[in-house]
Structure formats: structure tokens, C-alpha cells
Amino acid sequence: MKKIDLGKDGINKLLLSFSIPCVISMLINSIYNIVDQIFIGKGVGTLGNAATNVIFPLVIIFNAVAGLIGNGAAANLSLKLGEGKKEEGGKIIGTSFTLSILVSIILSILSYLFLSQLVYAFGCTEKVYQYAIDYGKIIIIGAPFMMTYSALAQIIRADGSPKYSMILLVVGAILNIILDPIFIFSFNMGVKGGAIATVIGQLVSFLMAVLYLKKLKSVTIKKESFKLDKSIFRTLGLGLSSFITQMTVLTLFIFMNNMMTKYGAHTKYGADIPLSVYGVISKLNSLYISTILGISIGAQPIIGFNYGAQKYDRVRETLKKVLIVNLIVGLTFNIIFYCFPKELVSIFISTKDPSYKLFIEFAILICHSFLMLMGLNFLEMTTSIVVQSLGNVKKATAVSFIRQIILFIPIACFLCITLNKGVKGVLQAGPIADGITFIIAIFIISSEYQKLSNKTLVEENTSIDLSINKDLSKEKIIITISREYGSGGRYVGKILAENLKVPFYDKELITLTSKSSGLGKEYIEKSDQKLSSGKFEGNNDDRIFIAEEKVIKKLAKTSCVIVGRCADYILKDNKNTISIFLYSKDEDKVKRATKYYGLEEKTALKQIKKINNERAKHYKYYTNRNWYDFNNYNLALNVDTLGVEKTVKLIEEYIKNRRNK
């Protein structure tokens, strides 16, 4: 991960590096459920498949809470690492781990106690009830393992180990695949065997995730890191969007289960076959959803980093490529589901099962109606994640609501109840909702893309590479100003830049450094404030200096005035540089500091000397030169001798004379 540069490496390379592990990880989560369905379907039959479908809403809830904690912790950790706050990063991981354990145990206990009521709320029938209870009780026991490793997997990825995050999921999935036939067929344990195999796989993944905490790359966690504190609220806030998205999926799943059993009972299929088939199709469809989400989520750090760095052209390029790839994926899955429904679902049921023909017939009905336009869903899912990456959490959440809650459920109720179309009406609501959502998503993503285009134009027009100085267009002149605190040096530099009609850079360097390096603007600003207030100890962040050095050298391609930041040393080999040092008498520095900076007169001189002393230390650390050695500069002027305005005139005269040489 250290070799990857999100701001410079090719977008194709970055997408492959981030998206492939993410896709594989998400597919593995889907395979967990699909494998159980396959072996349970072959060993138990339609009722066994229906039972796993009834319990699946619980799995969604567990995943949603794991995502709330894990995604939030990963985002919070990335922010703190960007700001250089490694100790706080360790605290985030520790508290998130503790919270995952506590919440998962509480949820498991509640789910176990109220399982009988929950399965009926999730659409269970009398025939399926006992299978669902047997399967659900064991799955609930493994929930703390599953929730904790799912949350940690996101944190591990943010720590710079996406491969390990993927491997711990792969190991659990492979173990589940090996154990499923042993417990279901060899030990003749039916749905209980499938559940036990799943829990064992989850336990192994859990142990691997916990062991990783001992070898974290970016931070070190201590015992006190595991204590819960108020920082957890920020973590939960950052993970809220993904949690809400999962809740919309849960709402849709429960709604569909109940509609399948209620209206399916009035058809030749009965209540159990529609419930079972919908579960099977949903698990297969999760492969499509996982692929789209994996590609999109993998693109998040690329989009987020470059958007924060104001490299909008790279954001647009990433977005364009993600949309093209996801379009191809969507169309491919759409064709497969529409053309080969029988082949897809036949692996979940034995040909000897009495309900085999009706099972296949209903599966074809779902694929040819409910999923007829499923390929268009790629845009809704991609838009939601991309918009979130651009910082608009509310709009991202709204996009998730549009298809499931705002459109599909009302349309399905209208068709099956008002128009009396029954179960077919529910299925026909699918393509209607997909088509409308697709159109809405086009407008939303086009709007965001246009905003990026507009920002790119603004960025190009204000690029620091463009010369806006007509007077100095033929001959570049870069003026660096080092100054004592309270000398008025900043004002001299600002007026000089205005008179020469060249850019002026002081605090502006914070934004440019953040944009160039990806370091947090807030972190750079705090570091700058520490130096300005005399807090030099521990302030030697080489990342900031290196980033500032790159920016300053880039600025020096055109005429400008640069204040501070060791610019005179950085540009010492640039023949067009004029380095100036400005100072003044103590009493005049005190007057300026009390008038303009709000210092108290009694302590002003002491504070001024401290700040200047620390500036000198900072300069010495990075240049190995004496800040007060006037031999380092072309001009060293006492501002009090002439005053600010005349000091500016004197510098302008020096520049003019230097030109005429």
C-alpha cells in the first residue's frame, strides 16, 4: 500500500488494486449464504431453503450493525491517519472492537429470546417453522463472531492490508464449503448441519481478525484503547449511511417474504415455494450486487482522495471507468438471469423433490418479470456510493431509499392489492421501479459529474502553473520573505505582490499543500499554528515540509511572492529568486503585535521572542542555516526605518535595478 499513490498512479492500476480485493471479499460473504442454500436444498429440499430465507433478515441486521461500526471505524481511522493522529487511530480501533463485541452479544441474546416471534414477522409458514428455528438458533450463536470479524475486516482494509482482509474471509468460506456436506449428508444433520458449518467458518475468520490486532501497520493499540469513550459517536456517524442502506434492503426482504407467502398461497405454487424460490434468487442476485458494490466501494478511496485534493479530472476519470465497468457487469448478469434461470436455480433443489417442476417454473417467472431490468440497478448502487464518496451523505442515502422504499413497495401494493394482481403484481413492480430509478439516477449522477466538470474549469483557470503577471511575463521574479513576528513583513509582502500584480502565498500554501499531498488541511493548519505560537517541539513533520517544498518549487514556475516556509532555502538555486529578511525593533514589534494580533502588552515581548526563537529552530532543522544570518538573503531590511509603504518601494527599486543589470 505504501507504493500506491492515489493522486498520481494510473486510475486503471488503482481500481484493480482496490476493487478486486473488495469484490472478492463481498462475494465471499454472499457465497457463505449460497453454499448453505445449495447443500440444504439438496439435502432437505424446498422447506430447508425457505428456512434459510426466513432467517436471512437476521443476517442482514447483523451485517448492518457490523457495517455501522466497521465502515465508520475505517473511515474515522483513515481521517485520523491523514491528520497524523496515530494515537487517536489506535483508540478508534480499540473502542470499535469493544463495541462490536458488546453489541453483537446483546443482539444475539435478544434474537435468541424472540426468535419464534421474529420468524413469523419475517414471513415464515407453519411447514417451515421448525426448520427456521433449528437453523436460526445456531446462526445466532455464531453472530458475535460474524459481526466482529466483519467490522474488523473493514478496519484491516483501512490499515493497509486489503489482502489479509480478503484472506480471512476466504478461509472461513472454504471451511464452510468443506464442512457443509459433511454435517448435512454424512452426519445427516439437515439444516442444523449447514448452520454449524457456517458458524465454524465464522469462528476461524474471527480468530484471524483478532490476531491481526497484534500486528497493526499504522497504529499501536494499548489496553486503555479498548475503553469506550465519546469518540465512538463520530465512528457511528460515519457508518450511518451504510447502515441505513442495509436497513432498506432488510425492509424490502421482509416485505417480499410476506408477500410471497400471503399471495403465493392463492396460487398453484402455494406459500412455501414462492418463499423458497425468492430466497434462492435473492442469494444469487447478491453475487451481482456484491460485484457492483465491490467495484464501487473499491473506487471510494480513489474518488475521495482526489476530490479532497481537488484533482477533479482524476475524479471524473475514475467515475467514468467505474460506470462503464458496472454497466458491463449489470448487462452480463441481466442476460444470464433472463436466459438461464432454470440452470441457475436447479443446483439448489434435487430433481427427485416433488416440488421440483413448480420450483423451476416460479424461478423462471421471477427472472422474466421481477428481474427483467435488474441490469439497470448498477446505476442506482454506483450513484449512491459515488455521491457518498464526494461527501454528500444525505443524497447518497436518498438514492438508496428511492428504489426500495419510495417506489417498489408502493407500486407492488398498488398492483397486487388495488389491481388485484396478487403475486404477479408484486413481481411486475420490480422492472417498473428499476426503470424509474434508473432515470432518476441518470439525473443525479449527471448533476454530480457536471459539478466536477465546472470545478475542473475553475481549477484550470486558477491553476498555479498559469502566469497572471503581464508585467513580469518575460522575466520571472520570485520574492521570498522571511520575517520576524511583529515586524510587519507579511503586510510588506502582500502590498508588494499587489503592486507587482503577482500571486501572494502565505496561508494559501496550506490549501495548496493539502491538495498536493493529500494530508489533511486541518492537520497542516494546526502544525502551522503551533509554529506561529512557538510550539516547535514535535512539530518537525517531514511529510509537511516535503509537500510544501514541492508546492513552492511549482509556484516558482511563475512570478510570485512567498512568505516563510523556508522558501529562500528551497529556491536558493533558482536564479530568479530574490530572498528578503524583514525585522524591526522590539518596541515596534510589540506595538504591532498588540494592535493587530491581540497580544497583551505586558507579555507581548516575551511571546514575540519565543515565537521568533522557534521559527529560527524550525529554519535550522530543515536548512542547517542560521535564520538571523543576513548573508543568506539578498536584502535584510529594518521595516521601522522607512515604514511598510516605503519598505515596499525600496524593494521594488531593488528589483528594478536588478533587472537593468
N, C-alpha and C positions, 0 to 999 in steps of 0.2 A: 504494500500500500504506500510505502514511502516513495516509491519510484513513480507513482501516479501523480500527475499534475492536472487537477481538474480545470485549471484555467488555460492550459496550453496544449495538452495532449489531444490527439485526434478524437473527434466525437465517436467514431466507429469503435476505436480501441476502448474508450471509456465505457461505452454501452455494453460491449462484450465483457469487460472486466466486472462491471457492477450488476448487470441484468441477468447474466447466465446463472451465477450462484443464487440469486434471488428467485429466479424462475424455478430452479431445481428444488430449492427449499420449500417453496409454496406447493409445488407439485407433490412433494413427498407428504406434506400434510393431507393433501387430497387422497393420495394413494392409501394412506392409513385406513380411511373410511371405505374406499373402494374394495380393498383386499378383503376386509371383513364381509362386505356385501357379497362378493363373489363366492367365497367359501361357505358363508352362511346360506346363501341362495342355493348352492349345490347340495349342501348337507341338510338343510332344514326346509327350504322351499320358500314360497311366497310369504307366508306368515313371518318367517325369520327375517326376510328382507324388510317387511313392513315394520317389524320391531326396531330394527336399526334406524329406520326413518323416523320413527316416533321419538327415539332418544336423541336424534341429531340436533334438535333445538337446544338441548342442554350443552352439547359440544360447541355449538355456536356461541352460547353465553360464556362458556369457559374461555373460548378463543377471544371473544370480545374484551373480556376483562384482562386477559393476558396481553392483548394488543394495547389496551388503555395504559397499562403500566409499562410494557416493553417498548412500544413505539415512542411513548412520551419520554421515557428514560433515555432512549437512544438519541432523540432529538435534543434533549437537555444536555446530555453528555457532550454531543458534538459542539453545541454552543459554548460550553464551558472550556472545552479543549481549544476552541478557536480563540477564546479570550485569555488562554494561558492559565486558567484557574484549575489546575490539576487536583488540588486537594478537594475542591468542591465537586469535581468529577467523581472522585472516589466515594464521596458521601452520597451522590446520586445513585451509584451502583448498589451500595450497601443498603440504603433505605428502600430501594426498589425491590431488592431481593427479599428483605424482611416483609415488605408489604405484600409481595406475591405469595409468600408462604401463609401469612395470616389470612388474607382474603380468600385464597383457594381452599383453605381448611374450613372456613366459615361457610363458603358456598357449597362445599361438598356435604357438610353436615345438614344444611337446610335442604339441599336437593334430595338427600337420602331420606330425611324425615317426611318430606312431602311428595315423594316420587309417585305414589298412587294417584294423587290429585293432578300432578303435572302431566303424566302420560295421557290422561283423558283431555286435558287442555291442549295437548299437542296433536290431537286427532286420533287417538287410539280407539280401536274397536274391541269388543268382547273377546273375539278369537285371538287377537294379537296381544291382549293384555299381559298374560303370564310371560310370554317371550320377552316383551318390553321390560317387565320388572326384573327378570333374570339377567338380561343384558345390561340394563341401566344401573343396577346396584354395583356391579363390578366396575363399570366405566367410571362411576362416581368415585370409587375408591382410588382410582388412578388419576383423578382430576388434579390434585395438588402437584403431582409430578409433571403432568402435561402443561398446566398453566405456568408453572415456574420455569420449565425449560423453554417454553415458547417466548416468555418475557426475556429470559437471559439470551436467547438466540438473537434477538434484536440488538441487545446491548453488546454482545460479542461482535456483531457485524459493525457496529459503530466504533468499536475498539480497534478496528482494522484487521479483523480476522473473518472475512465472509466465508472462506473455505472451511474453517473449523465449524462455523455456524451451520454450514450445509452438511458437513460430515456427521455431526452429532444427530441430525435428523435422518440422514441416510442409514446410519447404523440401526437406529430404532425401527425404521421402516422395514429394512431387510430382515431383522429379527422377527418382526411381526409376520412377515410373509412366510418365513420358515416354520414358525410355531403354529400358525393358523390351521393348516391341515393336520398337524399332529394332535392338537387339542380337539378339533371338531370331528375328525374322522377316526384317527387311531384310538383316542380316548373316549370317543362318542359323547362329547360334552355339549354339542349343539351350540346355541348362541352364547352360552357361558364360556365355552372354549375360545370362541372368537374374541370375547371381551378380555379374557385372561391373557391371551397372546398380545393384544393391544397394550394392556397395562404393563406387561413385562418390557415391551419395546420402549414405552414411555419412561419407565424407571431407568433403563440404561441411558437414554438420552438425557434424563435429569442428572444422573451422576456425572456424565461427561461435561455438562454445562456448569455444574457446581465446581468441578475440578479446575475448570478454566479460570475461575476467580483467583486462583493462586498464581496464575501466570499472565495477568493482565499486562498489555503493552503500554498503554497510555497513562495509567494511574496506578497508585498503590492504595489498597484499602486496609484500614485498621479495624480493630474491634469496635471502636466508637462509631465507625462509619455505618454500622448496621442499626443504629438507633434512629427511630422515626423522628422527623422534625418537620418544620413548615415548608422545607424545600420540596417536599413530596407534592404539594399542591400545584406547583409550577409544572412538575413532571406530568401530573394527571391532566392539567390543562392542555399541554402539548399533545397528549394522546387522545384527547376527547373526540377529535374528528373521526379517527378510525373506529372508535368505539360506537359512535352514532351510526356510522356506515354499517357496521356489523349488526346493530340493532334493527336497522331497516331490513336487512337480509333475514333476521330472525322473525320479524313481523310477517314478511312475505311467506316464509316457510310454514309458519304455524297456520296462516290463513289458507294456504294451498292444501295442507294436510287435512284441515277441517272441511274444506270444500270438496276434496276428493272423496272423503268418506261419506259426507252428507248427501251429495248429489250423485256420487257413483253408486250408492245403494239403490237408486231408482233405475239403474241401467242393467244390462246383461252382465256387466263386469262385476257388479257387487261393490261393497265398500272396501274390501281388503286389496283387491288387485290394483285399482287406481292409486291407493295409498302406497302400495309396494312399488309400482312402476314409477310413480313420481319421485320416490326416494332414489331409485336406481338412476333415473335420468338426471336428477339433480347432482348426484355424485359424479356422473360422467361429465356433466356440464361444468363441474368445478375444475376440471382439467383445463378447460378453455378459459375460465375466469382466472385461474391461478397463473396461466401463461401471460394473459394481458396485464394483470396486476403486477406480476413479477417484472415484466419489461418496464412498466411504468414506474414502479417503486424503485427499480434499479436506476432509472434516469433521474430520480429525485435529487440525489446529491449533486449531480452534474448541473441540473437546472438551477437548483437553489444556490450553489456556489457562484456560478457565473452571473446569475441575476443579482446576487449581493455584490458581486464585483463589477456590476454594470456592464458586463460583456454581453449585451443583448443579442448581438449577431450569433453568438455561440448558443444562447438560449433558444433562438429561433431555429437554428440548425438541428439542435437536439430534439426539439418538439416536432419538427417536420419528419425526422427519421423515425421517431417513436410512433407517430401516427401512421406512417407508411407500413412499418413492420406490423403494427397491431391490426391494420386493415387487412393485410395478407393473412394474418393468423385468424382473424374473425371470419373471413370468407372461406378459408380452408375448413375450419370447424363446422361452419354452416353447411357446406357441401357434404361433409362426412355424415353429419347428423341427419340430413334430409335424405341422402341416398342409401345409407347403410344402417337404418335403425334396428333392423332385425339382427344383424351381425353384432351390433354393439351390445344389445341387452341379452342376447342368448347366452352369454358367458355367465350371467347371474342366475340362471334357472336351468334345471335339468329337463331334458326333453320328455322324461318319464313323469314329470309333475302334471297332475290333472288339469291345472290351470294354465299350462304352457301356451296353448293357442291364443287364449284370451289375453294373457300377459303380453305376448308379442304384438297382438292386434292393437292393444291400448298404447303400447310403446310407439308404434308407428303413428297412431293418432296424435300423440303428444309432439313427436318430431315434425310432423307435417302441418301442425296447427300452432301449438304453443311456442315452438322453437323455430318457426318458419323464417323469421327475420333475426334470429339470435346473433348473426354476424355483425349487425349494426350496433350491438351493445358495446363494442370495443370503444366507440367514441365517448359514450357516457362515462365508462370506467376511466379511460385515459384523461378525459377532461377534468374529472373530479380530482385525480391525483396531481395533475399538472397545475391546476389552479391553486391547490394547496401548497405546492412547491413554490409558487410565486407569492405566497403569503396571504392569500385570500381564503381563510378557513371557512368563513360563513358561506361564500359562494360554492366552495367545494362540497360542503355538507348539503347545501340546497340541491346540487346536481344529483347527489345520491338519493335524495328524497323524491325527486321528480318521477322516476320510472316506477319504483316500488310502491310508494305511498300515495303520491298525488294523482298518478294516472292509473296504474294497473288495478289496484284494489277497487276504486270506484267504478271503473269500466267493467271489471269482472262481475261486480254485484249488479250493475245495471243489466248486463246481458243475461246472466243466469237467473236473476230474480224478477226484474221488471219485464224482460222479454221472454222469460220462462224457457231459456235455452239450456238450463241445467249445466252439467259438467262440460259440455261442448262450448257453452258460452264463456266459462272460465278460461278454457284453453284458447279460445279465439281472442280473448282480451290481450294475450301475450304479444302477438305481432302488431296490434293496434298501438299498445303502449310503447313498444320498441320503435315503431316508425315515428311517432310524435316526439319521443325523447331524442331520437337521432337528429331531428330537425332543430330542436331546442339547443342540443349540444353543439350543433354547427354554428349557431349564432354566438354561443358563449365562447367557444374556442376561437372563433374568428375575431371576436372582440378583443380577447387577450392577445392574440397574435398581432392585431393591428396596434395595440398599445406598445408591444415590443418593437414594432417597426417604427412607430413615432419616436420612441425613446432612442432607438438607434440613430435616427436622423438628428435628434438633438445632440446626441453624443458625438456624432461626426462633425457637427457644426461647432462644437465647443471643444474639439479634440486638442489635447495639449501639444500635439505634433504640428498643428497649424499655426503659422505666424500671423498674428493680428497687428503687427507693428509695421506700418508702412514706412515710418522714418528710418527704422533700423533693418529693413528687409534685405538690404545689400550687405550690411555688415552686422553680424550678430554680436551683441554685448550682453554678458550675464553678470549681474551685480550680486554678490553675496554680502550680507550684512550680519556680522557678529556684534552683539551689543550687550552692555551691562544692563541689568534690570533697573528700570527707572531713569535710563539715560535719554529716553525719547527715540531710541533707534528704530523701533517699529514704525513710528509715525514718519520718520525721515524716509524710510524705505517705501512706505505707501505713497507719500507725496511724490517721491522720485519716480515711481512706476507710473503714476498718473501723468506726470509731466512728459515722460518719455513715451507714453502710450504703449506700455508693455505690461504683460501679466505680472501680478504681485502674488507671491506664495508665502504664507506663514501658516495659519491654522488650516488653510486649504490643503496643505500637504497631508493632513490626517486622512481626509477623504480619499485623496489620490493614492496614498499608501495602502489603505484598506482595500481599495478597488484593485490595485495591482497585485497584492499579496494574498488576499482572502482572509487576512487577520481581521478580527472584529474591530469596527470603528471605535466602539466604546472602550475596548481594551487599549488601543493605541492612544486614545484621548486621555484615558486615566494615566497611562505611562507618561504622557506629555505634561499632564497636570502635576504629577509627582515631581518631575524635574523642575517645573516652574515654581513649585512651592518648597524646593530644597530637599526633597526626599529622594536622594540619589541611591541610597543603599538598596541593593536588589533590583535596581531599575535597568541594569545592563542587559536588555533583551536583544540579543544579536539578530533575531528574526526581524525586529522592527528596524534596526539600523540598516540591515541588508536591503530590506524592502524600500526604505527611504532613499538609500543610495541609488537603487535602480530608477526610482521615480525622478530624483534630482538630475541624474545623467540624461534621462529622457527629456526633462524640461529644458535642459541646456542645449537642446537642438534648435531652440529659438531664443530670441532676446527675452529676458525676464529679470525680475528682482526676487531673490530668495533670502528669507530671514532665518538664521540659525541652522540647526541640524547638521553642523559640521560641514556645511556646503562648500566653504572655502577650501577645505582639505579634500573633499570628494572631487572637486573640479580643479584641483591645483595644476593638473596637466593640460587643462583646456586653455588655449592661448587667448580666447575671447573673454576670459573671466577677470573681473575686477573685484578684488576682495577688500572689504572695508570693515574696520573695527570702530565702534562708536562708544564713547564713555562720557562721564561728567563728574563733577564734584559731588561729594557726599550730600551736602545741604540741598543741592538742586535735585538729586535723586530722591531725597526724602520728600521734597515738595511735590514732585510728580507722582510719587507712589501714594501719598496721602490724598492728593486731588483726584487722580484718575483710577487708582487701584483699590482705594478704600482702606489702606493700612492705617493703623493708629500711630500718631506722631511719636509717641514715647518708645515704641518698639520697632518703628519702621526701619531705622538704620541697621539694627541687628538682623532683622529679617532679610533686608536687601543684601547685606554682606553674606548671609548664609546661602541665599539663592545663587548669587554670583560665584561663590566658592564651589557650590555643587555643579554649576554649569562648567566651571573650569575643570572639575574632576571628570565630568562626562566627556569633555573635549579631550582630555589627556588619555582617558581609557581607550578611545577609538582612534586617536590620531598620533598618540605618543608625542604630542607637542604641547608647549605652554600657551594657554589661551591668551595670556596677557603679553606674550612676546610679539611686539609690533612688527618684527621682521617677517612674520607670517603673512602680513597684509600689504596691499598696495597703498592703502590710506588708513591712518589712525587719527581720528578727529575727536576733539572735545566739543560736544554739542553746545555746551554752555557758552563757549567763546563767541559764537555767532548766532546761536539760536537755531531752531529747527528749520525755518524757511531759508535762512542764509547758508546753513549747512548743506541743504539740498542744492542750492545754487553753486556752491563751491564744488560739490561732487559732479554736477553737470559740466562745470567748466573743466574739470579734470578729464572727464570723458571726451569732451570736445578737443582738448589739447592732445589727448592720446590718439584720437582719430587722425589728426593732422600730421602726426609724426611720419 
